[in-house]
C-alpha cells in the first residue's frame, strides 16, 4: 500500500493551504472534532500530552465566561475533580484509560464520551491560563482590613488599600502614605516607628506578585495568590471553573489569608473590590 504522506502533501499543495495547517485542520487530520473558535474572548494554542489544545487567555466579559459546546446524549464536557468528571449537571464516574495522564493538569476542560452513565475517552479541549483569571482584577483596588494574629507590640489591625496595578502585580497603596477615599482618610500603615518595623518585611520591598493556581490543594481548588518578596504569600478564592460555563467571572471581594503559620504576621486582608479612585494623599 502506498504511504498516505505523499498524498497529504499533494492535497495541501493543490488547495493552497501552505505548509502549516490551521488548528482546526490539524484536529480534523488527527481525527479529532475541531474546537469552537469562541470558547474564550482571547485564545492561544498549546500541547497537552501530545494533543493540540486551545488555551483561554481572557474570559468573555458577559454571559458564560467560557463557552464550551452543549452536552449531548453521547458527549459531555467538564473537569477532572480527583474523583470523576465534574460536569454542568454533576459529577460522573469515569471508565477506561487516559484519565491518569490528564489527572495532574489543573485548569483543563475535557470532552468525554458518555457510555452507560460513565465518562470515557477523555480529550483535552481548553486549558485556562492565569491571565484569564487575573486580568479582571487589573485596575481594581480592595479597601481591606489587615488583621494580625499575635501582632508585635504597638501594632494592631489596620485599614489599607490593596491595589492591583496589572494582571501580574499588586501593591499595598497605603503602605508609605495615606490616601483619601471619599470622605475618609486611610492612613499609612508605616506611620510610626513600630508599625514601620512591623510592616516593612512584608510590604516595604515593592510590588507583590499576583498569581493564580487552578488546583492549589485539590484538582479544582482555584486560588489567587499575592506573594511578597520576603516569602509570605496570601490566598483568596478564585473562580470555580465549572461555574464559568454558566456565568461571568466578576470578582467583588477578596479575602487573602496567609498561606503559612500566621503568628506574628499580617494574617488576613479582607475587603470589597472597587475601581481605583481616590482623592490624593492625606
N, C-alpha and C positions, 0 to 999 in steps of 0.2 A: 504494500500500500504506500502511496506517495505521502511524504510528510506534509502536514497541514500548514507549516510555517511559510513556505513559498507562496501558497495560495492566499494566506492572510496578508502578506506583504503586497501581493498583486492587487488585492482588493483595496488596500489603503491607497496605493498609487492611483488606481482607476478613479476612486471617488474624491481624490484630492484632500484626504484627511491629514496628510503630512506624516511625520514620523512619530508624533505623540497623540495618543487618543485622549479624549476628554474623560473625566472620572466616570460619567455615566456610560460612555462607550467601553471603558475598561471593565466596569461592572458587568455589562452585557456579555463581553467576550469571556469573562470569568464564569458566566452562568448565574450571576447574582442579579437581584432586582435593582435597577437604578434607584438611588435615593431621591426623594423630592429635593428641589433646589431652594426651598424656602423654609427649611426646618428652623433656621435662625436668621436674624437680620443680617449678620455678618458671619461668613463661614470660611473655613480653610480645609486642608486635607492633611491626613497623616496615615501612618501604617500602624495597625494594631494586630499583633500576632499574624502578620502577613496579609491582612485584609486592608484594602484601601478604604479609609473611613473619613466621613465628613467631620470637621470639628466646629464647635459652636463658639464663636469669639464674641458675639454680642446677641443678647436675647431680643425678641420682638418687644417693643415698648408697650404694646397694648394687646388685649386678648391673651391667648395662650403664649407664654414666653417661648416655649419650644413646641413646634408643630410637627409632630410625628403623624404618619398616616393612621387612620382609624383602625381599630382591631376588627377582625372578622371571625368567622367560624373556624377558619384554618390558621390564621396568623395573629399573633399578639405581640405587643411592644411593652418593654419595661426595663427594670433594673435588677441586677442580682443583689439580693439583700442579705446574703450569707446563708439563707435557708431555702430560698426559692426565687421565683421571678416575681418581683413586685410590679403589678400592672395597675392600670387605671381603676380596675374593679376589685382588686385584692391580690393576694399572693398565691401563685400557682406552684404546685410541686414540679420538679424538673426530672427529666429522664434522659438517658443516653449520654454521649460523650461531649467534648468541647467545653463543658462548664468549668472544669478545673483550670483550663488555660486562660479563661476570662475572669475568673473569680477575684483575682487580686487587682484588677484595673478599675479604679474608682471613677465615678462620673461618666460611665459608659452606658448608653442606652442600647438595648439589644432587640433584635427581632427574632421570634421563635415560632416554630410550628406547633400547633395545638393538636395533640393526639391523645385520645381517651382521657381528656382532662388534665394532661400534663404538658408542660412546655419542653420541646425537644429541638435539636439542631439550632442552637443559638448563633446568630450572626451579628457582629457589631455594626451599628448604623450611625451613631453620633457620639462624639466624645466632647464633653463640656470643658472648655479652657477657663482658667481663672479670670481672664479679662471679662467674661460674660457676667460673672458674679460681682466683680469688684468695680467695674465701670459705673454701675448705677450709684455707687457711693461717692464718686468723684464730684467735688463741688458742694458737698453737704458738710454740715457740722452737727455734732451732738452736744447739747448742753447737759453735761453729765455731773453726777455727784461721784467724787472719788472717795471710796471707802477703804479704811485700813482695818486690819486685824492686829491687835497689839502694836499700835504705832509708836514711833520714838517719842521721847519726852517733848512737850510743847508743840506737838503735831496732832491734828485732828482731821476728821473728814472735811472735805472742801469741795466747792463747785469749781468747774473748769469747762473750757470749750475744747472738745476733741474734734479736730478738723481733718477732713480727707482731701488733701490737696491734689491727688491724682489717683489713678487706679492701682498705684503701687506704693504710695506713701501716705502717712498720716502724721499729725503733729498735735501736741497739746498747745494750742494757740495762746493760752493764758499762763504758760509756764513763767516767762520772764516779765510780762507786763499785763496789766488789767485791760479788759475790753468792755465797752458798754453795749449791752444788747437790750433794746427797748429802753425802759426807764431804769434798768438795773445795771450796776457795775459788777462785773465778775472780776475780782482782784487776782493779781498774780499769785501763783502757788508759792513762788520763791520770794515772798515779800519780807521775810525775816531771816535772820541767820540760821535759826533752827530749821525752818521749812526749806530753805535753800539747800542745806546739807542733806535733808531727808529726800527731796525730790530729784536732786541733781543726778544721782546714779541712774535714774530711770528715764528722765525726760530732758536732761540737760545736754545730751550728746548729739542733738539734731533730730532729724525726722525718724519716725517709726516705720518699719517695713510693714506693708499691708499684704497679706497672703490669704489664699483660700485652699482648704483641704476638703475634697469631696467625700473622703472616708476617714475622718480623724480617729475615731475609736471603734467604728463599725463600718461595714461597706457603704452605708448610705447616711453616715453621720456627717452632714455638711457643716463645717465650721469656718468662720472668718477669724483671722488671727492678726493682731498687731504685735510686732516683735521689736523689742528695744535692742540697742547696740550692746548693752551691758548684759544681755542674756535673758531676762524675764520676758515672757510673752503672755498675752491675754486673749481669750477666745470669746466669740459670740456666735449665736446660731446663724447659719446661712440658710439659703432656701432649701426646702425639701424638694429634691429633684423630681419626684413623682408629681408634686403639685404644680410644677411648671408646665405640665401638659394640659392644664385646665385654666391657668390664670397667669398674670404677670408677676414679675419679681419687683416688688415695691417696698423696699426696706423702710420702716417707720421708726424703729428704735434699736439701740444697741445695748447689750448687757455683757460687756467684756469682763470675764472672770479670770484671775491668774491661773496659768497652766503650770502650777508648781506649788510648793509649800508657801502659803500666803503670809506666814508670820513675819511681821516687821516689813511688809511690802504693801504698796498700793494694790489692794486685792481685787477691787471691782470698780468699773466705770459704767454707770447706767444712766441712760437718758434718751429723750426723743431726738430724732433727726430732723433738721430743717436746712433750707438753703443758707449758704454763707451770707450773713447780713449783720453788720454791726456798725456802730456809730463812732468808732475810733477808740483810742486809749482813754483810760480813766484812772 
